[in-house]
Amino acid sequence: MELYSRILHFEKKDGWQVYSDRAALIYEKMNIIPRRASIGIFRAMVKFTERNYKKALDILQLERSEVEAKNTFIDPMTRLDFDYTEAVLQFAVGNSKDALEVMESGIAFSREKQVFYRIDHLYRLATFHSMMVYDEEKTKYYTKKIELYGELADDKEATLFAKYTEIHYLNSYQKDYEKALNLLEHYQDKFELGKFHSPFVHLEKGKALFGLNRFESALIELNQVKIADYIHHPFDLSTFYVKDAYIALCYFALGNQVKSIEHAKIAYDNISAMPDSPYKDFINETYEKIRSRH
């Protein structure tokens, strides 16, 4: 019934909630807590994929409180699933303080219990937040943690994520475009074999080329960036929405005022619903700069 409910939702058919409720009730009666928690998280993520972040967080907190109220013992992996998902959703609604508390609690719990399930995802969240608050020391600390985890677990995706983070940080925060481009080209083949294929590679390469005043080449890369259907979190969306701001700046530098203001407006409209971040600041500043000179 749980699987059937998920399939119905995936196929965008009505009635999935009925089967989800039935499965949840059976899991509760049989005291199968991990599966009951999984249903609660799925219900929250349905709203998340609709980009209704506040509703997703409300559902998750309600589901978590119900599971915890009915069960004195929650297994470590279920606890970490709840912590990770809540941290993701707290960040999505802009509650950075609450998100940090949940995230750091999850990391501490993982270390205490020596259960490293979800630890790489928690470190990824921590890394991204550290970048956004311009904490260079913590950014390097958590990036190194991901790299070490990748070596320990032989997890190539984690190792590549650490390299991608370094490139993103060089491009977006340190503005060391030449170093970013060299690093990207060194790892490009490995990125394209992993999950960090074309959208990420094209975006970072385009940003680096823009920073090196190679505007035509930058446009070739940036115009190939497509946001995947599975990307829903404001952090991820914001990093991709800057694409049009960079395109606008390239056209501005090349003297094409019409396309410049067009793409600046696209970026501005896309980012408007997202929480405050350095990416939102960059897009808004780009829009005002180009609009004032149009």
Contacts in CASP RR format, 6 or more apart in sequence:
PFRMAT RR
TARGET T0000
AUTHOR 0000-0000-0000
METHOD contacts of the structure
MODEL  1
MELYSRILHFEKKDGWQVYSDRAALIYEKMNIIPRRASIGIFRAMVKFTE
RNYKKALDILQLERSEVEAKNTFIDPMTRLDFDYTEAVLQFAVGNSKDAL
EVMESGIAFSREKQVFYRIDHLYRLATFHSMMVYDEEKTKYYTKKIELYG
ELADDKEATLFAKYTEIHYLNSYQKDYEKALNLLEHYQDKFELGKFHSPF
VHLEKGKALFGLNRFESALIELNQVKIADYIHHPFDLSTFYVKDAYIALC
YFALGNQVKSIEHAKIAYDNISAMPDSPYKDFINETYEKIRSRH
1 19 0 8 1.000
1 20 0 8 1.000
1 22 0 8 1.000
1 23 0 8 1.000
1 26 0 8 1.000
2 19 0 8 1.000
2 20 0 8 1.000
2 23 0 8 1.000
2 35 0 8 1.000
2 38 0 8 1.000
2 39 0 8 1.000
4 16 0 8 1.000
4 19 0 8 1.000
5 15 0 8 1.000
5 16 0 8 1.000
5 17 0 8 1.000
5 18 0 8 1.000
5 19 0 8 1.000
5 20 0 8 1.000
5 23 0 8 1.000
6 16 0 8 1.000
6 42 0 8 1.000
7 16 0 8 1.000
8 14 0 8 1.000
8 15 0 8 1.000
8 16 0 8 1.000
8 19 0 8 1.000
9 16 0 8 1.000
9 46 0 8 1.000
20 39 0 8 1.000
20 42 0 8 1.000
20 43 0 8 1.000
23 35 0 8 1.000
23 39 0 8 1.000
24 36 0 8 1.000
24 39 0 8 1.000
24 40 0 8 1.000
27 33 0 8 1.000
27 35 0 8 1.000
27 36 0 8 1.000
27 39 0 8 1.000
28 36 0 8 1.000
28 70 0 8 1.000
31 71 0 8 1.000
33 67 0 8 1.000
33 71 0 8 1.000
33 73 0 8 1.000
33 74 0 8 1.000
33 75 0 8 1.000
33 78 0 8 1.000
34 75 0 8 1.000
34 77 0 8 1.000
34 78 0 8 1.000
36 67 0 8 1.000
37 63 0 8 1.000
37 64 0 8 1.000
37 67 0 8 1.000
37 74 0 8 1.000
37 78 0 8 1.000
37 81 0 8 1.000
37 82 0 8 1.000
38 81 0 8 1.000
39 63 0 8 1.000
40 59 0 8 1.000
40 60 0 8 1.000
40 63 0 8 1.000
40 67 0 8 1.000
41 60 0 8 1.000
41 63 0 8 1.000
41 81 0 8 1.000
41 82 0 8 1.000
41 85 0 8 1.000
43 59 0 8 1.000
43 63 0 8 1.000
44 56 0 8 1.000
44 57 0 8 1.000
44 59 0 8 1.000
44 60 0 8 1.000
44 63 0 8 1.000
44 85 0 8 1.000
44 89 0 8 1.000
45 56 0 8 1.000
45 85 0 8 1.000
46 56 0 8 1.000
47 53 0 8 1.000
47 55 0 8 1.000
47 56 0 8 1.000
47 59 0 8 1.000
48 56 0 8 1.000
48 89 0 8 1.000
48 92 0 8 1.000
48 232 0 8 1.000
48 233 0 8 1.000
49 232 0 8 1.000
51 232 0 8 1.000
53 89 0 8 1.000
53 92 0 8 1.000
53 93 0 8 1.000
53 234 0 8 1.000
54 93 0 8 1.000
56 89 0 8 1.000
56 92 0 8 1.000
57 86 0 8 1.000
57 89 0 8 1.000
57 90 0 8 1.000
57 92 0 8 1.000
57 93 0 8 1.000
60 82 0 8 1.000
60 85 0 8 1.000
60 86 0 8 1.000
60 89 0 8 1.000
61 86 0 8 1.000
64 82 0 8 1.000
64 86 0 8 1.000
67 74 0 8 1.000
67 78 0 8 1.000
67 82 0 8 1.000
68 74 0 8 1.000
74 82 0 8 1.000
76 109 0 8 1.000
76 110 0 8 1.000
76 113 0 8 1.000
76 115 0 8 1.000
76 117 0 8 1.000
77 115 0 8 1.000
77 117 0 8 1.000
77 118 0 8 1.000
79 106 0 8 1.000
79 109 0 8 1.000
80 106 0 8 1.000
80 109 0 8 1.000
80 110 0 8 1.000
80 115 0 8 1.000
80 117 0 8 1.000
80 118 0 8 1.000
80 122 0 8 1.000
81 118 0 8 1.000
83 102 0 8 1.000
83 103 0 8 1.000
83 105 0 8 1.000
83 106 0 8 1.000
83 109 0 8 1.000
83 118 0 8 1.000
83 122 0 8 1.000
84 103 0 8 1.000
84 106 0 8 1.000
84 118 0 8 1.000
84 121 0 8 1.000
84 122 0 8 1.000
84 125 0 8 1.000
86 99 0 8 1.000
86 102 0 8 1.000
87 99 0 8 1.000
87 100 0 8 1.000
87 102 0 8 1.000
87 103 0 8 1.000
87 106 0 8 1.000
87 122 0 8 1.000
87 125 0 8 1.000
88 99 0 8 1.000
88 125 0 8 1.000
88 233 0 8 1.000
90 96 0 8 1.000
90 98 0 8 1.000
90 99 0 8 1.000
90 102 0 8 1.000
91 99 0 8 1.000
91 125 0 8 1.000
91 129 0 8 1.000
91 233 0 8 1.000
91 234 0 8 1.000
91 235 0 8 1.000
91 275 0 8 1.000
92 233 0 8 1.000
92 234 0 8 1.000
92 235 0 8 1.000
92 275 0 8 1.000
93 275 0 8 1.000
94 234 0 8 1.000
94 275 0 8 1.000
94 276 0 8 1.000
96 129 0 8 1.000
96 133 0 8 1.000
99 125 0 8 1.000
99 129 0 8 1.000
100 129 0 8 1.000
103 122 0 8 1.000
103 125 0 8 1.000
103 126 0 8 1.000
103 129 0 8 1.000
104 126 0 8 1.000
106 122 0 8 1.000
107 119 0 8 1.000
107 122 0 8 1.000
107 123 0 8 1.000
107 126 0 8 1.000
110 116 0 8 1.000
110 117 0 8 1.000
110 118 0 8 1.000
110 119 0 8 1.000
110 122 0 8 1.000
116 149 0 8 1.000
116 153 0 8 1.000
119 149 0 8 1.000
120 146 0 8 1.000
120 149 0 8 1.000
120 150 0 8 1.000
120 153 0 8 1.000
120 155 0 8 1.000
120 158 0 8 1.000
120 161 0 8 1.000
123 142 0 8 1.000
123 145 0 8 1.000
123 146 0 8 1.000
123 149 0 8 1.000
124 146 0 8 1.000
124 161 0 8 1.000
126 138 0 8 1.000
126 142 0 8 1.000
127 139 0 8 1.000
127 142 0 8 1.000
127 143 0 8 1.000
127 146 0 8 1.000
127 165 0 8 1.000
128 165 0 8 1.000
128 235 0 8 1.000
130 138 0 8 1.000
130 139 0 8 1.000
130 141 0 8 1.000
130 142 0 8 1.000
131 139 0 8 1.000
131 165 0 8 1.000
131 168 0 8 1.000
131 169 0 8 1.000
131 172 0 8 1.000
131 173 0 8 1.000
131 278 0 8 1.000
132 235 0 8 1.000
132 277 0 8 1.000
132 278 0 8 1.000
134 173 0 8 1.000
134 278 0 8 1.000
139 165 0 8 1.000
139 169 0 8 1.000
143 162 0 8 1.000
143 165 0 8 1.000
143 166 0 8 1.000
143 169 0 8 1.000
144 162 0 8 1.000
146 158 0 8 1.000
146 159 0 8 1.000
146 161 0 8 1.000
146 162 0 8 1.000
146 165 0 8 1.000
147 158 0 8 1.000
147 159 0 8 1.000
147 162 0 8 1.000
149 155 0 8 1.000
149 158 0 8 1.000
150 156 0 8 1.000
150 158 0 8 1.000
150 159 0 8 1.000
150 162 0 8 1.000
151 159 0 8 1.000
156 190 0 8 1.000
156 194 0 8 1.000
157 194 0 8 1.000
157 195 0 8 1.000
160 187 0 8 1.000
160 190 0 8 1.000
160 191 0 8 1.000
160 194 0 8 1.000
160 195 0 8 1.000
160 196 0 8 1.000
161 196 0 8 1.000
163 183 0 8 1.000
163 187 0 8 1.000
163 191 0 8 1.000
164 191 0 8 1.000
164 196 0 8 1.000
164 200 0 8 1.000
164 204 0 8 1.000
166 183 0 8 1.000
167 180 0 8 1.000
167 183 0 8 1.000
167 184 0 8 1.000
167 187 0 8 1.000
167 204 0 8 1.000
168 204 0 8 1.000
168 239 0 8 1.000
170 176 0 8 1.000
170 177 0 8 1.000
170 179 0 8 1.000
170 180 0 8 1.000
170 183 0 8 1.000
171 177 0 8 1.000
171 180 0 8 1.000
171 204 0 8 1.000
171 207 0 8 1.000
171 208 0 8 1.000
172 207 0 8 1.000
172 239 0 8 1.000
172 242 0 8 1.000
172 278 0 8 1.000
172 279 0 8 1.000
173 278 0 8 1.000
175 211 0 8 1.000
177 207 0 8 1.000
177 208 0 8 1.000
177 209 0 8 1.000
177 210 0 8 1.000
177 211 0 8 1.000
177 212 0 8 1.000
178 208 0 8 1.000
178 212 0 8 1.000
180 204 0 8 1.000
180 207 0 8 1.000
180 208 0 8 1.000
181 205 0 8 1.000
181 208 0 8 1.000
181 209 0 8 1.000
181 212 0 8 1.000
184 191 0 8 1.000
184 201 0 8 1.000
184 204 0 8 1.000
184 205 0 8 1.000
184 208 0 8 1.000
188 201 0 8 1.000
191 197 0 8 1.000
191 200 0 8 1.000
191 201 0 8 1.000
192 198 0 8 1.000
192 201 0 8 1.000
198 224 0 8 1.000
198 225 0 8 1.000
198 226 0 8 1.000
199 225 0 8 1.000
199 226 0 8 1.000
199 227 0 8 1.000
199 228 0 8 1.000
199 240 0 8 1.000
202 221 0 8 1.000
202 222 0 8 1.000
202 224 0 8 1.000
202 225 0 8 1.000
203 221 0 8 1.000
203 222 0 8 1.000
203 225 0 8 1.000
203 239 0 8 1.000
203 240 0 8 1.000
203 243 0 8 1.000
205 221 0 8 1.000
206 217 0 8 1.000
206 218 0 8 1.000
206 221 0 8 1.000
206 222 0 8 1.000
206 246 0 8 1.000
207 218 0 8 1.000
207 222 0 8 1.000
207 242 0 8 1.000
207 246 0 8 1.000
209 215 0 8 1.000
209 217 0 8 1.000
209 218 0 8 1.000
209 221 0 8 1.000
210 218 0 8 1.000
210 222 0 8 1.000
210 246 0 8 1.000
210 249 0 8 1.000
210 250 0 8 1.000
211 218 0 8 1.000
213 253 0 8 1.000
215 250 0 8 1.000
215 253 0 8 1.000
215 254 0 8 1.000
216 250 0 8 1.000
216 254 0 8 1.000
218 246 0 8 1.000
218 250 0 8 1.000
219 247 0 8 1.000
219 250 0 8 1.000
219 251 0 8 1.000
222 243 0 8 1.000
222 246 0 8 1.000
222 247 0 8 1.000
222 250 0 8 1.000
223 247 0 8 1.000
225 240 0 8 1.000
225 243 0 8 1.000
227 237 0 8 1.000
227 240 0 8 1.000
231 237 0 8 1.000
231 240 0 8 1.000
234 274 0 8 1.000
234 275 0 8 1.000
234 277 0 8 1.000
235 277 0 8 1.000
237 270 0 8 1.000
237 274 0 8 1.000
238 271 0 8 1.000
238 274 0 8 1.000
238 277 0 8 1.000
238 279 0 8 1.000
238 280 0 8 1.000
239 279 0 8 1.000
241 267 0 8 1.000
241 270 0 8 1.000
241 271 0 8 1.000
241 274 0 8 1.000
241 279 0 8 1.000
241 283 0 8 1.000
242 267 0 8 1.000
242 279 0 8 1.000
242 282 0 8 1.000
242 283 0 8 1.000
243 267 0 8 1.000
244 263 0 8 1.000
244 264 0 8 1.000
244 266 0 8 1.000
244 267 0 8 1.000
244 270 0 8 1.000
245 263 0 8 1.000
245 264 0 8 1.000
245 267 0 8 1.000
245 282 0 8 1.000
245 283 0 8 1.000
245 286 0 8 1.000
245 287 0 8 1.000
247 259 0 8 1.000
247 263 0 8 1.000
248 259 0 8 1.000
248 260 0 8 1.000
248 261 0 8 1.000
248 262 0 8 1.000
248 263 0 8 1.000
248 264 0 8 1.000
248 267 0 8 1.000
248 286 0 8 1.000
248 287 0 8 1.000
248 290 0 8 1.000
249 260 0 8 1.000
249 286 0 8 1.000
249 290 0 8 1.000
251 257 0 8 1.000
251 259 0 8 1.000
251 260 0 8 1.000
251 263 0 8 1.000
252 260 0 8 1.000
252 290 0 8 1.000
252 293 0 8 1.000
257 294 0 8 1.000
260 290 0 8 1.000
260 294 0 8 1.000
261 290 0 8 1.000
261 291 0 8 1.000
261 294 0 8 1.000
264 286 0 8 1.000
264 287 0 8 1.000
264 290 0 8 1.000
264 291 0 8 1.000
265 287 0 8 1.000
267 283 0 8 1.000
267 286 0 8 1.000
267 287 0 8 1.000
268 283 0 8 1.000
268 284 0 8 1.000
268 287 0 8 1.000
270 283 0 8 1.000
271 279 0 8 1.000
271 280 0 8 1.000
271 283 0 8 1.000
271 284 0 8 1.000
274 280 0 8 1.000
END
